[in-house]
Amino acid sequence: MAAPATSPERILALGFGFWGAKALLSAVELGLFTELAKEPLDEQALRQRLGLHERSARDFFDALVALGLLERLGDFYTNGPEAERYLDRASPEYVGGLLEMANARLYGFWGSLTEALRTGQPQNEARHGGDLFGALYADPERLRQFLSAMSGISAGPGRAIAAGFPWAEYRTFADIGTAQGALPVALAGAHPHLTGIGFDLEPVRPIFDEYVARHGLSERLRFAAGDFFRDPLPHAEVLIMGHILHDWDLEQKRALVAKAYEAIPPGGALIVYESLIDDERKQNAFGLLMSLNMLIETPGGFDFTGAQGSAWLHEAGFRATRVEPIGGPDSMLIGIK
Ligand SMILES: C[S@@+](CC[C@H](N)C(=O)[O-])C[C@H]1O[C@@H](n2cnc3c(N)ncnc32)[C@H](O)[C@@H]1O
C-alpha cells in the first residue's frame, strides 16, 4: 500500500505560528484595531497615528490583511468583521484584555518552556519564589491588566452559563475567585431574579466594584473579600469556580471542592468551568496547552479532564455530576449536592 501523501506544510505553519501571533499581539498593544474602528485610514495616516517607523508599516498592515484581521480597499485599511467586534477597545465584546496580558507576560514566559519542561518550575514573576497572585497584586498596573484579561476569558463562558443552566430554580450565587466580575455581571444581567457575590482577595475589591457599577448592577452584586484557603467561602445556592481549580495542585483542588460542598445547601450546585480536557486527552489542544501554561505560571497547577473533575466532586459528597460544553474549548462541570 502506498503511504498517504504528506507535506511538511502543517508542521512549518505550526512552528512559525509565533510570527502571526506576535503580529496580532503587537497590533493590539499599539491600539491599531481601536484606531481603525474610528475611521478607515491609509498607510501614512495609520502609521503616524500608531507612531511606527516607515520601514515597518506597510508589511505589518498588509500581513494583518493576509491574516484575515484587516481589509484594504484601494489605499484604505479597515478592520475585518471579527477585529471590529472583538479587538476595538471601545467594543463591549473586546477580548483584547486577554491578548494584552498574553503580550505583556505570557509571550516572554513561554520562551522558557523548555526550562519549565526540564525543571517543573514556574517561569513567570514567581520564578524566584513567591506566588503568582502575590507578585501580580503587588503592582497595581499588573493587577488591573490581569483582572481585565480574566474578563476576556470569562465573559463568553458567562453568557453561555447564563443560558445553559436552570437558573429559574435558584436565587443566589457566589463566584469564587471572581476577578473583575465578568461572570456575575453576565448572570445578573441575564436573570433579574438573581443576586450574587463576587469573592476574591481584598486588592480586587475596587476593580470589581467599578466594573459592576459600570454595568449598573451594584444593587444585586456585592464583593466579599477573603482567601479561599484560609477563610470560609460565602454561602449561596450555587457556587461557581471559573479557571480556579487549574491554578492549584491536587490536594489544593480537593480542599477547594470540599469547601464549596460545605458552602451550598442540599439541592445546591457547584459549577466548575475551565478548558476541560477531553477524557481521552487527544482532542482539546487548547486545554492541554493551558495545562502547560499552568506549568509556566504556577508551582503545582494543572488542567484536567471532565472525568477527573467529576471524581473529585463525588469524593467530596456531590451526588450527581454532569459535563456540558459551553462553546470553544471550555466546558462546565456541574455537581449537585
Ligand atoms: C485565573 S483567575 C480566574 C478569574 C475568573 N474566575 C475567570 O474565570 O476569569 C483566578 C482568580 O482567583 C483569585 N485568587 C487567587 N488566589 C486566591 C485566594 N487564595 N483566595 C481568593 N481568591 C484567590 C485571583 O485573584 C483571580 O481573580
The ligand as a Gaussian input file, in Angstrom:
#p B3LYP/6-31G(d) Opt

LIG

0 1
 C       -7.266000      32.571000      36.909000
 S       -8.188000      33.805000      37.738000
 C       -9.840000      33.365000      37.283000
 C      -10.784000      34.503000      37.282000
 C      -12.226000      34.250000      36.839000
 N      -12.913000      33.313000      37.694000
 C      -12.276000      33.807000      35.392000
 O      -12.615000      32.678000      35.100000
 O      -11.941000      34.623000      34.525000
 C       -8.033000      33.281000      39.425000
 C       -8.695000      34.221000      40.432000
 O       -8.554000      33.646000      41.732000
 C       -8.214000      34.676000      42.654000
 N       -7.470000      34.084000      43.783000
 C       -6.210000      33.589000      43.750000
 N       -5.865000      33.126000      44.963000
 C       -6.929000      33.355000      45.766000
 C       -7.182000      33.070000      47.140000
 N       -6.257000      32.481000      47.901000
 N       -8.382000      33.410000      47.643000
 C       -9.332000      34.036000      46.871000
 N       -9.145000      34.301000      45.560000
 C       -7.953000      33.972000      45.016000
 C       -7.384000      35.632000      41.849000
 O       -7.353000      36.904000      42.436000
 C       -8.081000      35.598000      40.485000
 O       -9.079000      36.578000      40.396000

